[in-house]
Amino acid sequence: MLSIIDLLDFMDLDRETVQIVNDATRVSDEEAAELAKGLLRSERGIQLLHEMFRDQLAAATEQGQIGRERHLRKSYAYFCRKYPMPGLA
């Protein structure tokens, strides 16, 4: 049986992206990994992932979760480099 780490490595997903999907949808890690993989296949899916990151970043800011906000900013910066917002390049 593959672990979630094995799945992420195989699918070229980072843990933070899967966690964003997991937090937004409240599904299991395995389901979040599959959903994230599917979203990365289309421009609209990538846009949705950007929205998930921004929504959770805004919530962390609003709730005064400084550590989470800082972590999300770093994670989102990495995601943006790897998957730029479609239509802005």
Secondary structure as the mmCIF struct_conf table of DSSP 4:
data_model
#
loop_
_struct_conf.conf_type_id
_struct_conf.id
_struct_conf.beg_label_comp_id
_struct_conf.beg_label_asym_id
_struct_conf.beg_label_seq_id
_struct_conf.end_label_comp_id
_struct_conf.end_label_asym_id
_struct_conf.end_label_seq_id
HELX_RH_AL_P HELX_RH_AL_P1 ILE A 4 MET A 11
TURN_TY1_P TURN_TY1_P1 ASP A 12 ASP A 12
HELX_RH_AL_P HELX_RH_AL_P2 ARG A 15 THR A 25
HELX_RH_AL_P HELX_RH_AL_P3 ASP A 29 LEU A 39
TURN_TY1_P TURN_TY1_P2 LEU A 40 ARG A 41
BEND BEND1 SER A 42 SER A 42
HELX_RH_AL_P HELX_RH_AL_P4 GLU A 43 GLU A 62
TURN_TY1_P TURN_TY1_P3 GLN A 63 GLY A 64
HELX_RH_AL_P HELX_RH_AL_P5 ILE A 66 LYS A 82
BEND BEND2 TYR A 83 TYR A 83
HELX_LH_PP_P HELX_LH_PP_P1 PRO A 84 MET A 85
TURN_TY1_P TURN_TY1_P4 PRO A 86 GLY A 87
#
